[in-house]
Amino acid sequence: MVRTLADEAATLALGAEVAQILHPGLVIFLSGDLGSGKTTLARGILRALGHQGKVRSPTYNLVELYKISRLYFYHFDFYRFKDPVEWEEAGFREYFNPDSICLVEWPEKAGGLLPTADLGFVLHIAEAGRNIEIQAGTEAGRLCLKHWQALKDSGRLDT
């Protein structure tokens, strides 16, 4: 699936749509060049899930935890990793579990050490905004995309 996002508002709106199909246990990858809108998409997701505070890219912290109701949402940013071994040394493996959602910016910096992404979003800077490719990497991801399409088709998608 490919979408064109005209501006920041469109990216936030897409995040709000995505939030409606998420559930604990999912792993989400956000890829793209610096400034392509990864953190803006994460902000849209988190706001739609009910987070009211600031959402920053955790470039220096590596991870930010957002506890939303009973949901643990971990927002990772591995931009500063120089070697995939840093992921192992950071002890993040336990965060990827059936009770949490893990959203990862710059997943390629962790090499092949991360679990397979259920959903992958690849953002590209374009002349008029951004283009985003949305992919499912697992059966859980395919079910999420199918549910998203069903919500769109039925008119029940909150945007």
C-alpha positions in Angstrom: 0.0 0.0 0.0 1.4 3.5 -0.9 0.0 6.8 0.2 0.9 10.4 -0.4 1.0 12.8 2.5 0.8 16.4 1.6 2.0 17.9 4.9 2.5 17.3 8.6 -1.3 17.4 9.2 -1.8 14.5 6.8 1.0 12.5 8.5 -0.6 13.1 11.9 -4.0 12.0 10.4 -2.4 8.8 9.1 -1.0 8.1 12.5 -4.5 8.5 14.0 -5.8 5.9 11.4 -3.0 3.5 12.2 -3.7 3.8 16.0 -7.1 2.3 15.4 -5.7 -1.0 14.2 -2.9 -1.5 16.8 -3.0 -4.0 19.7 -0.4 -5.3 22.2 2.3 -7.6 20.8 2.9 -5.6 17.6 6.3 -4.5 16.3 6.3 -1.5 14.0 9.3 -0.2 12.0 9.5 3.3 10.7 12.2 3.8 8.0 13.2 6.8 5.9 15.8 9.6 5.7 16.2 12.3 8.3 13.3 14.7 8.2 11.0 12.2 6.3 8.3 12.3 9.0 9.0 9.2 11.2 8.6 11.0 14.5 5.5 12.9 13.2 3.9 9.6 12.3 4.7 8.3 15.8 3.2 11.5 17.3 0.0 11.0 15.4 -0.3 7.4 16.6 0.4 8.3 20.2 -2.0 11.2 20.3 -4.8 9.0 18.8 -4.1 6.5 21.5 -4.6 9.2 24.2 -1.2 10.5 25.0 -1.4 14.2 25.8 2.2 15.1 26.4 5.1 15.8 24.2 6.3 13.2 21.7 10.0 13.5 20.8 12.2 11.2 18.9 14.2 9.3 21.5 17.5 9.8 19.6 19.6 10.3 22.8 17.5 8.2 25.2 17.1 5.4 22.7 13.7 4.6 24.1 10.7 6.4 25.5 7.9 4.6 27.4 4.3 5.8 27.0 1.9 4.1 29.4 -1.5 4.6 28.0 -4.2 3.0 30.1 -3.0 -0.7 30.3 -0.9 -0.4 27.2 2.9 -0.2 27.3 4.1 1.6 24.1 7.8 1.7 23.5 9.2 4.2 21.0 12.7 3.4 20.0 15.2 5.4 17.9 18.4 3.6 16.9 19.8 6.4 14.7 22.9 6.8 16.8 23.8 3.1 16.8 27.2 2.5 15.2 27.0 -1.3 15.4 24.0 -3.7 15.8 25.6 -5.2 18.8 24.6 -2.0 20.7 21.0 -3.3 20.6 22.0 -6.5 22.3 24.1 -4.6 24.9 21.2 -2.2 25.6 19.0 -5.0 26.9 16.0 -4.1 24.9 15.0 -7.6 23.9 12.6 -7.9 26.9 10.6 -4.9 25.7 9.4 -6.9 22.7 6.7 -9.0 24.2 3.0 -9.8 23.9 2.0 -7.0 26.3 3.5 -4.1 24.5 3.7 -2.2 21.2 7.2 -1.5 20.0 7.7 1.2 17.4 11.2 1.5 16.1 12.7 4.3 14.1 15.9 3.4 12.2 15.5 -0.4 12.7 18.2 -1.1 10.1 20.8 0.2 12.6 20.1 -2.9 14.8 20.9 -5.2 11.9 18.9 -8.5 11.9 18.7 -8.6 15.6 15.2 -7.2 16.0 12.1 -9.3 15.8 10.3 -9.2 12.4 8.2 -6.1 12.0 4.4 -6.8 11.9 4.0 -3.4 10.1 6.6 -1.5 8.3 6.3 2.2 7.2 8.9 3.5 4.7 8.7 7.3 4.3 10.2 9.1 1.3 10.5 12.9 0.9 8.8 13.9 -2.3 8.3 17.2 -4.1 4.8 17.6 -2.7 5.1 16.2 0.9 5.9 12.6 1.6 5.2 9.2 0.1 4.8 6.3 2.5 4.9 2.6 1.7 3.0 0.5 4.2 3.9 -3.2 4.4 2.9 -6.2 6.5 5.7 -8.5 7.5 3.8 -11.1 9.5 0.3 -12.6 9.7 -0.6 -10.3 12.5 0.5 -7.3 10.3 -1.6 -8.6 7.4 -4.6 -8.9 9.7 -4.1 -5.3 10.9 -4.0 -4.1 7.3 -7.1 -6.1 6.5 -8.9 -4.6 9.5 -7.8 -1.1 8.4 -9.3 -1.7 5.0 -12.5 -3.0 6.5 -12.8 0.2 8.6 -12.2 2.4 5.6 -14.7 0.4 3.5 -17.4 0.6 6.2 -16.8 4.3 6.8 -16.0 3.6 10.5 -12.4 4.9 10.3 -11.9 7.9 12.5 -9.8 10.5 10.8 
